[in-house]
Amino acid sequence: RMKIACVCAMGLGSSLILRMTVETALKQLHMKDVEVEVVDTSTARGSQADIIVSSHSFCEQLSDMGVAMIEVVNYTDANYIKEQLQKILSAQ
């Protein structure tokens, strides 16, 4: 089962928006067996996520984790996230 972590400073506001957008992208890709969690940066380190979705600064902070990352600017752009997920999945 794949795990995607949506990361923000407190694991509340913007990461909740990201989770909804990621879930929309997953539906468009017909992917069902994926867990999408909302976490803060310190929790993200222990989350064992396969993919991290966050802003540039948080992706940079977590870059040493060695997992795939989707760096977003527009937290509601499901098409962008869908495209990035497709790239990651096709590379696996």
N, C-alpha and C positions, 0 to 999 in steps of 0.2 A: 504494500500500500504506500503510495506516494504521500509525502507530507510537505506542505507549503506553509512557510511562516511569513506573515505580514507584520512588519516591524515598524514601530515608531517609538518615540522617547518614553512614553508611559504605558504603551500597550493598550491605549484607549482610543482616542479620537480618530486620527488619520488612519491608523491600522484597521479600524472597523470599516471605514470607507473602502480601503484597499481590499479587505476580505470580500465585501459584496461585489466589487469589480472583478476580482479573481474568480469568484464563484460564477459570475456571468460568463466570463471567458471560458471556464471549464464546461459550462452547459453548452456553449457554442461549439466546443470541441467534442462534445458527447463523452466527456470523461466523468465517470461516476465514483471510482474508488480512490478518491483523493481527500485527504484531511487538510483543511485550511484553518490555521490557528492564528490568533492575534497575540503578539508578544512585545515586550519591551526589549531593548538591546541586550541587557544582561541575560534575560531568559532565553533569547534567541541562541546564545552560545551553547546552551544545554539542550536545545530543542530537537536535535538530530534531524533537522529539516533537510529535505532534498533540494528545495529551492527557497530562496529568500526574496521577497518582494518588498522594496522600500525606496526611500529617496536616496539621492547621491551620497549625502553625508553618512547615513547609516550603512549603506552598502560598503562605503570606504572603511568605516569602523570595523565591519565584520568580514572584510575581504580575506583575512587570514584563515577563515574557517574552511576554505577549499570546497565550497558548495556553489552550485549555479545561482546566479543572482539576476533579478530583473530590476533595473533601476528605473524608477518612474518619475515623471515630472507632473503629469496630469493624473491624479489618483482615480479619476472616473473614466479613463480611456480603456474600455474593455478590449477594443480591437488591437491596441498596441500590446496589451498584456497577452492576448491570444497569439499574436504573431511571435512574441518572445518565447512563450511556452512551446510553440511549434518548433522554433529553432533549437531550444534546449532538448526537447524530446527526440528530434531527428538526429541530434548529435550523440545520443546515448546508444 
